[in-house]
Amino acid sequence: MGQDPISLIINTFGSLYAFLVIMRFLLQLSQADYYNPISQAVVRATALPMAPLQKVLPRMGRWDLSALLLAVLVKFATFILLVLASSNQGFPDMVALALVSVLGVVDMILTVYFWAVLGSVIISWVAPGSYHPAPQLLLQLTEPLFALVRKVIPPLGGLDLSPIVIFLAIQIIQAQLSMLAPF
């Protein structure tokens, strides 16, 4: 509530762009439909800063390390700008900001998966088999995670427990992360 407008703007734009870069990473990781209009918008919004990083960093299968690095760099730059905008103490500790940036990206990935799983559960109740691009993308994003959990805990009759297991795992990991670095 008591945040100054400059810090609010820096934080909002930095978080939004980091979200877009993380979405690009997760969509590539889950092999979501590249021709989905939402996927195309994410790719176009992140193409320019990712181009030089993709030349330097190799792609390991479905893992696009350039997207992860760009997300960390965006978080890092956002934190530096926030520290510089909020204090006159000089330059911040770079190692601490780098660690907080990496942890912030991991936390953001977990948060994206939390909301994507919640959205896919709601979509499965309200509009199963929808042809709209957004529900299709959510289902494509979460299905590899559901399949991974279903290997360990198969559906019981008609009840799929994989979303509950995923929610618990996300909450446990985020609780551990919050002890390491406050976001």
HELIX and SHEET records of a PDB file:
HELIX    1   1 PRO A    5  LEU A   29  1                                  25    
HELIX    2   2 PRO A   37  VAL A   56  1                                  20    
HELIX    3   3 LEU A   65  SER A   86  1                                  22    
HELIX    4   4 MET A   94  VAL A  126  1                                  33    
HELIX    5   5 PRO A  133  VAL A  152  1                                  20    
HELIX    6   6 SER A  162  LEU A  180  1                                  19    
SHEET    1   A 2 ARG A  59  MET A  60  0                                        
SHEET    2   A 2 TRP A  63  ASP A  64 -1                                        
END                                                                             
